[in-house]
Every structure is written in structure tokens, then in C-alpha cells.
Amino acid sequence: MQILARSDHPIRRRIAMTTSAPIRLRVFSLNCWGIRYLSKNCRERFVLIGDLLTQEQLDLALLQEVWCEKDFLFLKKKLGSVYPFSHYFKSGFIGSGLAVFSRHRIHDAFLYRYSLNGYPYMAQHGDWFGGKAVGKVLLNISGLNVHVFVTHLHAEYCREKDSYLPHRVVQAWELHQFIRHTSAGADVVILGGDLNMHPDDLGTRLLRNYTGLLDSFSEAANFEGCEEGFTHISENPFTHSDGLVPFGGGVRIDYILFKGSGEVDVSCESLCTTKGPVPGLPFPYSDHEALTAEFLFTPTKKGNGCKEREFGCIPDKLPELVNTVNEARTEVKVGLHCSERMRHTAARTGIMGLVLLVLELAIAAVPLFALGAEQPFPKASFYLLGALCFAVLLSTLMLYIFYSMEVKALQGTEDQMRLALSSLQERIKEYPKALSSDHLRNSLDSKDSVHLKQES
């Protein structure tokens, strides 16, 4: 019986035939700021977003902060004729806010929820209730396996005193791990979303250096839109412009990242952003600007997603990656120290509440053992103090449990980083040997070729 080689397999031949010509893919990403009853002009803006997506005739739309499922269903109905395939990722108390609309069939979908996402008592920020996560959908476009990720990381509310930085670093670490471990067989990888990090921030560098993902803004052949690719600008009436003044009136925190593989070369032909209000209206689509990237997939045997990039980092950038992981590990350790301190504070406060509660119970038992004795305190004050002690005990218990979970998540991430650093340092030691052997092999090949020429 004749066994077909992998390259001769009929399915492989069919895929190669369907991907022989370059393929164009247009990807859209927008943080919709869709908090019903709180976000300004929320319903009107979703109508406008639907009109924009219908008009643009894109291949893929990656949306964040679609917090209400009714808004997703509205868009699904409105866009059904243009984008017949869609998926809404559900997570947390109010949802993940992540949604995908596609012209191509979605074959599979998966959601990974980040282990750390803010604090429940910081209700004014609301990140903890949102269940921040990364969603993944699998597409097959002309025989190519395209892995698409959409995410939304924890917001940065104060850059000078960013108490959420360790959480965002952990989220970036988990995001890169999720992408690396689930896209090994991908021909093309695309990540879109609101990372809430500047291009040179620690989490962005960690994500890009480890996964090999390229920034569409840096790689685009043509760009049109806000200056420096800003997606959060002071001209937007929904933003607090005071916080953007130190950054020149805008920041770039929304991204479309991509990479190819050994089979497919991916290039970003163009990138554009919206800018300020919708034409003819006094308000924009959202408090963020939308991104639209056009990619060109070209089948090749030496794509820009080489094997080294598939597994992490090209050898020349290993030292830079080691420094980045070391920096991230330091930040996680700082967060771990703060979390342990808060857990100890919660434990001490809980013990004090327990002692007061036991003391009150002892005072309440006095009339039972001393016949005829009356309660030494007014009943109303006594019951109020007891309720207060019980509330302190219960709240500190919940905080202790939460901080214990945070400590374990930070410890787990720090352990993973330590293992990763050990592996990277080992690769750095092996790289010069591999480089010298390749150099020796090349020199021998060149000598053989010269010798053959002389003989001929």
C-alpha cells in the first residue's frame, strides 16, 4: 500500500491550491463604551456603529465593551446580511463585553478569563464586575487556518500611582501564554482589542516580544487617521482631556496585532482610524477611536511568522526578552508584597472584630448567670454594636479570601516567569553554539562549491 507524504495528501493539495493567490482581509476593532444608562448616547452610537460596519463591508469586526447582550443582539440583527457569523463571549457578572462579527464562518470559539481583574470594592471602576477575558475564534479562509483573538485588559486610571499595574502585567502574561499555547497550528494569528497600555509599556513589550506579534501601526505601508495612531484623543468629547495633555493630546492603547507562519507571509497594506465626531453629528462612535487594518496573505515557504517566532522570540531578541520578563517579574513581586500586606491587615481587623463580638456575647450572657441582673447597656446600642462587629467580621473574612486568591495568582505567575527565565537563559547559552555550527557549515559549503568550480 502506498502511503502519501504529508505534502502529497489530497487535503493538503486542496489547501495549497485554494491559497495560491494572495488573500486580502480587512479587520476592524473598536471599544464601543457600551454601558447602558451610563454611557452618553449609547443607543444612538450603536446604531451608528452598525451603519459604519455595514458601509465598510469588512471581513472581521472585533468589538469590546458591548456590555449589554441586547446591544449585541441588535447589531447581530442589523448586520446579519453582511456579517452572517457572530459570537458573543459571556463572562463575569455583566459579561466580558467582547463580540466578533465575521463574513467568514466561525468554526470554533473559546474564552479564557483572566485570573486577576481589579478589586470588587472599587465599584466606581467596575472592572472586576466585567469579567475581563480574551476570546478566540477559529476561521478557515480559503484553506488558511486563521486564529483570531479579541481582548480587553484592565484600565489604567492613574499612571503615576497605578495600583492595577500588577494585575495588567499578569493579564498580559496570561494573554501571551494563551496565544502561544493555542495557536501552534495557525497559518495566521490576529489579535485586536483595547490593551489599555502604551506601545512601550511593560505589558505591551512582554506580549509582542514573547509571541512575535507585529503592530499594524508600525508595519502598515499606508496610514491615515489620528496623529501617531492615537486611539484615545483629547478632541473626543467623551474623554477627560486633562489626563491626555502630558501625552501630547492622545495615547495609543488600542491595537491590531498580527503574525504569519512558515506557510503564509502576512503584510499590513493599510491602517486607518476614525477621528473625533461622526460626520454631521456632535458626538463620535465611542470614547475610543476605531481601527481598520487591511492585511495581505501571501502563501510562501518563508513567511514572516518563522518557526522561531511561533515559539516565542527570534534568537537575536532573546536578551531583550529576558530583560522584559525580569522587569515583569519584579512588578509582580511588588504586587505580591502589597497583596500580602493587605491580607495581613484584613486578618488583624477580622480578629479585632471577632474579639469584640465575643465580648458582646459575654456581656449578653451576664443576665443569664446573674439572676435579677439587668443588661448594663441600652438594648438599641448593644444590638447596633453587635451588628457592626458582625459586619466587620464578615467583610474582613471576604477580603481575606479575596486577597488570598490574589496572592496565589501572583505567586503562580511569578513561578511561571521564573521557569520561563530559566528556559530563555538556557536558550541564550545554546544560541552561540548553534550560530557557530551554522557558520562552520556555511563555510564548508562555500569551500565545497569553490572546489567544484575549480574542478569543472
N, C-alpha and C positions, 0 to 999 in steps of 0.2 A: 504494500500500500504506500502510495506516495504522500509524503507529509509536506504541506505547503509551508514555506518560510513565512515569517511574520509579514514581510513586505509584499509577499505574493498572495496573502489571504484576500478572498474576494471582497470582504468588508473593507479592508484596508485600501484595496484598489478603488472601491467606490468612493471612499472618503477622499482619497488623493485626487480623483477626477473632479469631485464637486468643489474642491478648494484650489483648483489650479489657477483660477483667476483671482486677482485682488478683490477683497470684500471691504465695503465701507460700512461703518457703524456709527451712528450718532447717538450720544449719551447725554442725558440731561440730569442735573442734580439741583435740588432746592430744599432748604429748610423753610417750611411753609408757615411756621409760627401759628399753628392752628389750635390755640387754646380757646375753646368756645366760651362765650360770655366774658372773657377776659382780654383776648387779643382784639385789637381795633380792626373794624371792617372785616371780620373773619369770614363771614358768609360771602360777602362780595368778592373778597380776594380769591376764594376757592373757585368761584365762577370764572374769574379772570385767569386763574392758573389752568383750569380746564380748557378755556378758549385758546390760551397760549400753546398748550400741548397739542391741541387739535390742529392749530395753524402750522406748527413747526414740523409735523409729520416725522417725529423722531423714531428711533428704533427702541430706545430704552429710557425710561424715566425713573429716577431714584429719588424718592421723597422722604423727608424727615419731618418730625413734629406734626404729623397728621394724628393728633391725639384722640380725636373722636372718630369712632368707626362709621358713624353716619356720614361724615365728610368723605371718607374713603368710598363708601357705597355710592355717594353722589358722583364722585369722579369716575368710579367704575361704570356707572350707567351712562354718564356723559361721554366717556372715551371709548366705550365698548366697540364702536365701529372702526376706530383707528388702532386701538391697543386691545386686542381681544383677550390677552392673557394678563393677569394681575395677581398679586398676592399681598396680603396684609399680615404683618407679624405682630402677634399678640403677646404681651409680656407685662408683668407688674400690675399695679393697681389701676392705672389709667392707660396702660398699653405702652408699647415701645415707640410708637409714633412712626414706624418705618413701613413704607409701602413701595411696591415695584409695579410698574406698568410696562408691558412689552408687546412689540409686534410679533415676536418670536415665541414659540411655545415654551412655557416653563415646565421642565421635566421633573424638577425636584426642588424642595425648599427646606431650609433648616435655620433655626435661630439659636444663638448662644448668648445667654445673659451674663453680663459682667458680674464678677463676684463682689466688687465694691462700686458703690454709686451714690456717694454722699451720705447724709445723715437724716434720719426720719424727723428729728426735732427741728431741722432747718426747713420748716414748712414753707417759708417765704421763697425759697429757691425751687423746691418741688422736684429736684432731680431724682431723689430716692423713690418717689412715688411713680416715676415714669418707667422704671424698669429698663434702663439703657442697655442696649444689646447690639449685636451685629447679626444681620440677616444675610443669608446666602441663597441664591437661586442658580440652577443649572440650565443653561441654554445650549441648544445644538444649532449652530448657524452654518449652513452649507457644509455640514460634516465636521465642523470645528467644535470642540468642547470648550465653551466659554463659561467660566466661573465668575459670577457677579456678586459682589458684596456691597451692602449698604449699612452704614452705621451712624451713630450719633453719640459722641463722648460727653463726659460731664463738662458743664460750662465753667468758665473762668470768671469769677465775679470781682476779684481784686488781684491784680497782677503783683502788687508789692507784697501783699500778705495773702498768698494763695493757699488756704488751708486744704484745698481739694487737690493740690498738685500730686501727692502720693497716689490718690485714687485714679487720677487721669493717667499717671505713668503705669499703674497696674492695668488699666483698661487698654492702653497702647500695647503693653506686653502681651496681654491675652488676645488682643486683636491680631498681632503678628503671628502668635502661635497658632491661632485658629486658621488663618490664611495659609500658613506654611504646611500645616498638617492635613488640610482638606483639599488642597489644590495641586497635589503632586502630579496628577494626570491631566492637568488642564493645558489646552493649547493657548488660551488667552485668559488672563486674570484682570478684572476691573474692580476697583474699589471707589465708591463715591459716598460722600456724606459730609456732615459737619463734625470735624475733628476737634473744634474749639482749641486749636493750637496753631501758633505761628509757624511759618516754614522752617525756622531754625530752632524751634523749641525741642526740648529733650525727647518728648514722646514722638514727634514727627521724625526726627533723625533716627530714633530707635526703629520705628516702623519701616521707614524706607531702606535703611541700611541692612536690616535683617531679612526683609522679604525681597529686596531687589526691585520694588515697585518704583516706577518713574512718575514724576509730576508732570501732568499735562500742560501746566502753565510754562514750565521750564523747557519742555520738549516741543511745544507747538510751533509749527512752521509759520503760522499766522495767528495773531491775537487781536481781538477787538473788544473793548469794554472799559471797565474802570482802571484807573492808573494802578500799575503794579499788580494787577489782577485782584484788587481788593474785593472782598465779598461782604464786608461789614463797613459801611461808609457813613461819614457824618452827614452827608446830604440826605440820607434816608430819614424821613420824619418819624419813623418808629424807633429809631435808635437814640441812645443817650450820647450825644456828640461830645460831651466833656471828656469821657473816657477814651475817645479816639484821637484827641488833639495831640498827645505825646507821640503818636504813631503817624503823624502826617495826615490825619483826617480819615484813616481807614486801616483795616487789617485784613489779611487773607487767612481765613480759618476754615473755609470750605474747599474741598479738593475732589478731583477725579484723578485717581492714580491707576497705572496700568503696567502690564508687562506681557511679553510674548513667551515663546518657548523655543526649543530647538527645531520645532516644525514650522513655526509661524513668526514672522517678523511683524511687529506692531509699531506703527508710527502715528503720531498725533498731527493730523493735517491742519487743524484749526481749533481754536478755543475762543469762546466769546462769553461775556457776562451781560446781564441786564444792568441798567444804571439808573437808580432813582425811580421816580414815579412812572406809572403806566402812562403811555401817551394819551393825553386828553383827560386824565384823571389826577386828583391831587394826592393820591397815595400809591405806593408801589405794590408789587406782588407779595412782599413779605418784608420782615426786618433784615433779611439777608438777601444778597443778590444771587440770581440763578446762574448756573454754569452749563454751557453746552459745548461738548467736545466731539470732534469728528475724527474717527480712527480709520486707518487703512491696514487691513490684514493681508500680508503677502506671504504665501507659502514659501518656505525656504528650509534648507538644512542647517543653516547657521543663523538662527533668529537672535533678536536682542534679549531673549529670555534664556540664555545659555544654561547649561547644566549647573554651573556654579551658582548662578542666580536663583535657580529653582530651589536650591538647598540652603540659601541664606545670603552669602556675600561672595563677590568675586575676590580672589586671593589678595589683590593689591589693596583692598579696603579692609582687610581683617584687623589691622591695628586700630583703625578708626572705629570699627565696630566694638572692639574690646574696650576702648575708652568710653564709648557711648553706654555700653552695658554697665561698666563700672560706675558711671555717673548716675544711671538709673537705679542701680543697687544702693548707692548712697542715699538717694532720695527716698527709696522705700524704707531704708533703715531709719531715717528721720521720722517718717510717718509711723513706723512701728514703735519708736520710742514715745511719741506723743500719744499713740493709742494705748500703750501700756500704762502711761501715766494717768490717762483719763479713766481707764478701767480700775486702777487702784483708788482713784478719787471716788468713783461710783461705789466701790466696795466699802470704803470707810464711811461714806454718807449713809449707805444702807445699814451698816452696823449701828450707827447712831440712831437711825430711825427704829431699828429693832429694839434697842435698849429702851428708848422712850416708850415704845409700845408695850414692852414687858412691864415697865414701871407703872404705866397706866393700868394694866391688868391687875397688878399687885394692889394698887390703890383701890380699884373697883372691888377687890375681894375682901377688903377690910370689914365692911358691914356684915359679911357672911360669917366671919370668925369672931367678931366682937358684937355680941347680941345687944341691940339697942343703940349701937353707934350709928351716927348719921354720916352720909357722904360728905367729906371735908371740902369738896369743891362744888360749885354750881353745876348742875347737870348739863346745861347747854354748853358751857365752856369745856367741860370734861369730854363730852361727845365730839365737839369740834376739834379739840386737840387730838383725840384718838383717830378721827378721820384723817387729820393732817399727817399724823405719824404713819398711818397705813398707806396713804398716798405716796409719801416719801419712800417708804419701803418698796412699794410696788414699782414706782418709776425707776428707782435706782437698780432694782433687780432687772428690769427690762434693759436699762442702759448697760449693765454689766454683761448681760447676754450679748447685746449688740457689739460692744467693744471686744468681747472675747472672739466673736466671729470675725471682726475686722483684724484682730491680731493674728488669727490663724491664716486669713487670706494673705496678709502682708508677709507672714513668715513663709508661707508656701511659695509666694512669688520670689522672695529673696533666695530661697533654696534653689528654685529653678534657675535664677540668674547665676548663682554660684556654679551650678553644673554647666551652664552654658559657657561661662567664662573659662572654666577648665577645658572644655572641648575646643573653644576658639584658640586658647593659648597653645594647645597641642597641635592644632592645625597650622599655627604660625611657625612652630618648630619644624613641622614636616614640609612646609612650603619651600624653604630654600633647597632642601634635598631634591624635591620634585623639580624645582626650577633648574638646578644644576644637572640633573639627569636628562631633562628635556634639552638643555643647551648642548650637552655632550652628544645626545642622539642626533640633534640637528647638525652639529659639526661633522659627525661621522657620515651623515647622509650627504652633506655637501662635498666632503672629500671623495666619497664613492662616485658621485656624479662627475666630479672633475677627472677622476681616474678613468672612468668610462669614456669621457670625451677624448682624453689623450689616446686611449687605445683605438678608438674609432678613427 
